[in-house]
Amino acid sequence: MKLPKNPYQSADSERETIIQKQIHTLRKEITDWVSRDSSLNQNKKEIILRTNTSANFFEHFVLKRTDLSAIDSRLKFISLSSERLEKLYELQPTRTTFQKQTFLIRKAIVYLDTLHLIVQRLSSIAESKDIGERKDLQLEVTTLIDEVDRIASLAEYNNFRLFEGDFAKNSRVASLWFINEKNGELFRVYLATMTARSLGLTSSNGNPMTLSSPVLFQKKMDEAISKITEERKRMQSVLN
């Protein structure tokens, strides 16, 4: 999908614009596909979302009619991140070292806000009392937990992954040092791991949490929300 080149729009901002246009088109295609007479249509539909304009990086979904709600929910969160990143790329300059530091933290906050909203949605799913909906809701749970891991693997700055543990306090892989703009002193910044496993959204063997135990599920969601909230506050304190 190509868009007219905007001379005032960065390549990163343009990428996010393209992603949003793709999602708008995909959601319309899905709606049209489901609304047609099922006897005249296939039971499955393949949809592909390109999330990186500089490489062959695609999100591939094989959609069944019963998957509509779950996939649509995931696309909404992808679009939300993309919209906020687009604004960040347009508004935040990155010419000086201090501006780059600010950009990195604000980019991390964009992703943390999306993670927070995803886990809030998972928490609201746990409150559903309709047993008949549990199967469809479990599919959305699994899909959104996959999206958490996608965000963790996608969130980066200059090809450094922000949330996969490289910059966590116990990391021996990398260090992230900032310069205090007022006095020129160095200080270290930590970024907590934000994978689905680190947030408690998957079991020790990697399987996503299920709704089979609503009390345990809700407890895990509350813990994840608390962890994301604390990390968000810490990132904001770095900006301050």
Secondary structure, DSSP 8 states (H G I E B T S, - for coil): ------TTS-HHHHHHHHHHHHHHHHHHHHHHHHHS-GGGS-SEEEEEEEEETTTTEEEEEEEEGGGHHHHHHHHHHHHHHHHHHHHHHHH---SSHHHHHHHHHHHHHHHHHHHHHHHHHHHHHHT---GGGHHHHHHHHHHHHHHHHHHHHH-EETTEESSSSTTSTT-SS---EEE-TTT--EEE------STTTTT-B-TTS-B--TTSHHHHHHHHHHHHHHHHHHHHHHHHHH-
